[in-house]
Amino acid sequence: MKRQTKILIGVLAIFIVGMTLGAAFSEPVEAKKFKSPSGYKWKIKDSKWKKMKNKSKKEYKKAKKQGRANVIGYSKGVKVTVTKNGHKYKGTAFAIKNSKYIRCEVRGVPGLYISDKGDQRV
């Protein structure tokens, strides 16, 4: 075998071993889990949830400063999969801040606004 072929095989072997070890020891992504009172469940990555909360807080402060009658701060939406009793639904999750708390609300599930604080029929 030529010298270049041996070097190429050695580099490929090191690459494959590195990729295998990287996949074996990688940590799972942390996610915030939500559950509505009616049994719907969904997850949002921690990093995205933090950004959503900060955006809703900024929007709330902005609305309060402007003197709006209905002071609520909304974040940008994130696509999520909502599950209940083995059924999966696609929806968009928002962080919503009011004077009391920040809640996570999912829209796009047929006939419902699902929230971790309580659901509403549309």
C-alpha positions as a Markdown table, in Angstrom:
| # | Residue | x | y | z |
|---|---|---|---|---|
| 1 | Met | 0.0 | 0.0 | 0.0 |
| 2 | Lys | 1.2 | 3.5 | -0.8 |
| 3 | Arg | 2.1 | 5.9 | 2.0 |
| 4 | Gln | -0.6 | 8.4 | 1.1 |
| 5 | Thr | -3.3 | 5.7 | 1.3 |
| 6 | Lys | -2.1 | 4.7 | 4.7 |
| 7 | Ile | -2.3 | 8.3 | 5.9 |
| 8 | Leu | -5.7 | 8.7 | 4.4 |
| 9 | Ile | -7.1 | 5.6 | 6.1 |
| 10 | Gly | -5.6 | 6.7 | 9.4 |
| 11 | Val | -7.2 | 10.1 | 9.2 |
| 12 | Leu | -10.6 | 8.6 | 8.3 |
| 13 | Ala | -10.3 | 6.1 | 11.3 |
| 14 | Ile | -9.5 | 9.0 | 13.7 |
| 15 | Phe | -12.5 | 11.0 | 12.3 |
| 16 | Ile | -14.9 | 8.1 | 12.7 |
| 17 | Val | -13.8 | 7.3 | 16.2 |
| 18 | Gly | -14.1 | 11.0 | 17.1 |
| 19 | Met | -17.6 | 11.3 | 15.7 |
| 20 | Thr | -18.7 | 8.1 | 17.6 |
| 21 | Leu | -17.3 | 9.3 | 20.9 |
| 22 | Gly | -18.8 | 12.8 | 20.4 |
| 23 | Ala | -22.3 | 11.2 | 19.8 |
| 24 | Ala | -21.9 | 8.8 | 22.7 |
| 25 | Phe | -21.0 | 11.4 | 25.3 |
| 26 | Ser | -23.1 | 14.3 | 24.1 |
| 27 | Glu | -25.5 | 15.8 | 26.7 |
| 28 | Pro | -29.3 | 16.1 | 26.0 |
| 29 | Val | -30.7 | 19.5 | 25.4 |
| 30 | Glu | -32.4 | 20.9 | 28.4 |
| 31 | Ala | -36.1 | 21.8 | 27.9 |
| 32 | Lys | -38.8 | 23.5 | 29.9 |
| 33 | Lys | -41.8 | 21.3 | 30.2 |
| 34 | Phe | -45.3 | 22.7 | 30.3 |
| 35 | Lys | -48.6 | 21.0 | 31.2 |
| 36 | Ser | -52.1 | 22.5 | 30.9 |
| 37 | Pro | -54.8 | 21.7 | 33.5 |
| 38 | Ser | -56.7 | 19.7 | 30.8 |
| 39 | Gly | -53.7 | 17.4 | 30.2 |
| 40 | Tyr | -51.9 | 18.8 | 27.1 |
| 41 | Lys | -48.1 | 18.7 | 27.3 |
| 42 | Trp | -45.3 | 20.5 | 25.4 |
| 43 | Lys | -41.7 | 21.4 | 25.6 |
| 44 | Ile | -39.6 | 24.4 | 24.7 |
| 45 | Lys | -35.8 | 24.6 | 24.8 |
| 46 | Asp | -34.5 | 26.5 | 27.8 |
| 47 | Ser | -32.5 | 29.0 | 25.6 |
| 48 | Lys | -35.6 | 29.8 | 23.5 |
| 49 | Trp | -37.9 | 30.1 | 26.6 |
| 50 | Lys | -35.5 | 32.6 | 28.2 |
| 51 | Lys | -35.5 | 34.7 | 25.0 |
| 52 | Met | -39.3 | 34.5 | 24.9 |
| 53 | Lys | -39.7 | 35.6 | 28.5 |
| 54 | Asn | -37.3 | 38.5 | 28.0 |
| 55 | Lys | -39.2 | 39.6 | 24.9 |
| 56 | Ser | -42.5 | 39.5 | 26.7 |
| 57 | Lys | -41.1 | 41.5 | 29.7 |
| 58 | Lys | -39.8 | 44.2 | 27.3 |
| 59 | Glu | -43.2 | 44.3 | 25.5 |
| 60 | Tyr | -45.0 | 44.6 | 28.8 |
| 61 | Lys | -42.8 | 47.4 | 30.0 |
| 62 | Lys | -43.3 | 49.2 | 26.6 |
| 63 | Ala | -47.1 | 48.8 | 26.8 |
| 64 | Lys | -47.2 | 50.0 | 30.4 |
| 65 | Lys | -45.1 | 53.0 | 29.5 |
| 66 | Gln | -47.4 | 53.9 | 26.6 |
| 67 | Gly | -50.4 | 53.8 | 28.9 |
| 68 | Arg | -52.4 | 51.1 | 27.1 |
| 69 | Ala | -55.6 | 50.1 | 28.6 |
| 70 | Asn | -54.9 | 46.3 | 28.2 |
| 71 | Val | -51.3 | 46.0 | 29.4 |
| 72 | Ile | -50.0 | 42.6 | 28.1 |
| 73 | Gly | -46.6 | 41.7 | 26.6 |
| 74 | Tyr | -46.3 | 39.0 | 23.9 |
| 75 | Ser | -43.2 | 37.2 | 22.6 |
| 76 | Lys | -42.5 | 35.9 | 19.2 |
| 77 | Gly | -43.9 | 32.5 | 18.5 |
| 78 | Val | -42.1 | 29.2 | 18.5 |
| 79 | Lys | -43.3 | 26.0 | 16.8 |
| 80 | Val | -44.1 | 23.2 | 19.2 |
| 81 | Thr | -45.7 | 19.8 | 19.2 |
| 82 | Val | -48.5 | 19.4 | 21.8 |
| 83 | Thr | -49.5 | 15.9 | 23.0 |
| 84 | Lys | -52.5 | 14.5 | 24.8 |
| 85 | Asn | -53.6 | 10.9 | 25.2 |
| 86 | Gly | -51.1 | 9.8 | 22.4 |
| 87 | His | -52.4 | 12.4 | 19.9 |
| 88 | Lys | -50.0 | 15.0 | 18.6 |
| 89 | Tyr | -51.0 | 18.5 | 17.5 |
| 90 | Lys | -48.8 | 21.2 | 15.9 |
| 91 | Gly | -49.0 | 24.7 | 17.4 |
| 92 | Thr | -47.2 | 28.0 | 18.0 |
| 93 | Ala | -46.2 | 28.8 | 21.6 |
| 94 | Phe | -46.0 | 32.4 | 23.0 |
| 95 | Ala | -44.8 | 33.8 | 26.3 |
| 96 | Ile | -47.4 | 36.2 | 27.6 |
| 97 | Lys | -46.7 | 38.6 | 30.5 |
| 98 | Asn | -49.4 | 40.4 | 32.4 |
| 99 | Ser | -49.3 | 42.2 | 35.8 |
| 100 | Lys | -49.4 | 38.9 | 37.7 |
| 101 | Tyr | -47.2 | 36.3 | 35.9 |
| 102 | Ile | -45.7 | 35.0 | 32.7 |
| 103 | Arg | -47.6 | 32.2 | 31.1 |
| 104 | Cys | -47.0 | 30.0 | 28.0 |
| 105 | Glu | -49.8 | 29.8 | 25.6 |
| 106 | Val | -50.1 | 27.6 | 22.5 |
| 107 | Arg | -52.3 | 28.6 | 19.6 |
| 108 | Gly | -53.1 | 26.6 | 16.4 |
| 109 | Val | -54.6 | 23.5 | 18.1 |
| 110 | Pro | -58.1 | 23.2 | 16.7 |
| 111 | Gly | -60.6 | 25.0 | 18.8 |
| 112 | Leu | -58.4 | 25.8 | 21.8 |
| 113 | Tyr | -55.9 | 28.3 | 23.2 |
| 114 | Ile | -53.9 | 26.0 | 25.5 |
| 115 | Ser | -52.1 | 27.6 | 28.4 |
| 116 | Asp | -50.1 | 26.3 | 31.3 |
| 117 | Lys | -52.4 | 28.4 | 33.6 |
| 118 | Gly | -55.8 | 27.3 | 32.0 |
| 119 | Asp | -57.3 | 26.7 | 28.6 |
| 120 | Gln | -59.8 | 28.8 | 26.6 |
| 121 | Arg | -62.2 | 27.7 | 23.9 |
| 122 | Val | -62.0 | 29.8 | 20.7 |
